[in-house]
C-alpha cells in the first residue's frame, strides 16, 4: 500500500491533495510508471516566483512641492514591489495617488492589471466605494441638505429595524446563492446597512450645476459591512492559494485564480456587492427626492474602487474612476470626480489611452495621512480651522464633531489635480457641481461607546483615589 511517506520520498510536497491521490492510487493499485504518470496529472503546479523585474506602469502624476515628491517616491517604490507579483501585466498611478498601506501594497489612485487573477487586497475592504448623482431641478439647495440630513445615516452600525429600507428579493436571492455571502451575519448586514454611508471621507454633497444651475445631490460611500466581510473572506481564500501557488508573493497581494470554483464564486460575489452598493445609494436618493416631491431629472453613478474585467485581464482600481464603457454595463451618464467639500465636483468624460488604461482619478487624494495632518494642526482650535476652510459653504458633521482630517487642507491642491487631469489627458471636464454644502460623519469616535466607557472608568478610579487620599 502506498503511503504519504512514499510520495514524499518520490519528491512530492505534502498537501491536502495527498489524501485524494492516495485513495485513488491504492484503489487502483498504481505502481511504477503508472503511479508516476498519475501523480504528474494531479500534483500542484510548481510555485511561481516573483517576476525578476517590475512590470512597467504609467505615472500620471507630478510633484510641485517637497511633500508631494516624498509622497510620489513612496507610491513609486510601493508600485515597483507590487509589479513583481507573478500575475501582473501592467499598471498606472493617477494624480491623486497616495499610500494606502506598507510598501508593496496598491496605493490609492492606483490601477493594476492582472491575468486570470483577482487580488482582494487590490480592491481592499471598501469594495465598490462609489458616487451617485441625482439632478433635482430648481429645488432649493438648503431644503435638500436639511432634508437629506434627516434621511441619511452616518457612523458605525446600521439602521434600527423601524427605519430600514427593504432589501430587494432578487438581491437577497443572490446573497443566498453565493457561498461567500450566504451567512446569517452577512444577510443581516445586507439589511441593516442598506441606506447608510459609514464615516471617513464618505459624504452627502449638495450643489448646483455650472451648466444649468440645477440643484444636484451627490453621495459617496461603499458597501459598508457587506463588502468588508466579503473582502475578509476573499483574503482568507486567496492566502490559501498564495501558500500553494506563490509563497514568495506578499500576503497583501495574494490572489484567487479566476478559473477555479472559488475564483468564479468570488467574481460573482463582487457583482452582487456592486448591485447592493448601487441600491444603497438609490435608497437615499429616492427617499430624499420623494420627500421633497422633486422629479428626478437626471441620475448616474460610478464606482472608483472595484475590479473590472476585459477578457482574461482583471483591472484592479484602488481609487480610480472607470472611463471605458466596457467597465460599466449600466452606464447612464458621464463620470463623477469629487475633490473636497469646498470645491466643485468634476463631471468628466474620457477615452481609453495607453497611459490611463481606461481610468481617471477618483478625487484629490492626500499627501499626508489623517494622523499626520491632524498633527500638523496642533496649536490651532478645530473651530477656527473649520471656520476658515469652509467659508462660503454650508458644511455639517452628522455627529456635530469637527473632523479636521476631512477639511480641504487635508487633501491635495484641487487646482493642481485638475491641471494634471488635463496635462496627462486623463479626462475632459464637461460640467462642475459647485458646492452649496456638504454633510459628513465627523469625528464620531470622540463619543464612541468604547471611549465613553473608558473615560468613565478613569473618572471613577480618580474619584476613588481622591476619596482614599
Beta strands, then each sheet from edge to edge (+ up, - down):
strand 1: 57-59
strand 2: 88-98
strand 3: 108-115
strand 4: 117-118
strand 5: 130-135
strand 6: 203-209
strand 7: 215-221
strand 8: 256-257
strand 9: 298-303
strand 10: 305-310
strand 11: 313-318
strand 12: 320-322
strand 13: 335-337
strand 14: 345-349
strand 15: 359-361
strand 16: 394-397
strand 17: 428-440
sheet 1: 1+ 2+ 3- 11+ 10-
sheet 2: 4+ 8-
sheet 3: 9+ 5- 7+ 6- 17+ 14- 13+
sheet 4: 9+ 5- 7+ 6- 17+ 16+
sheet 5: 12+ 15-
end
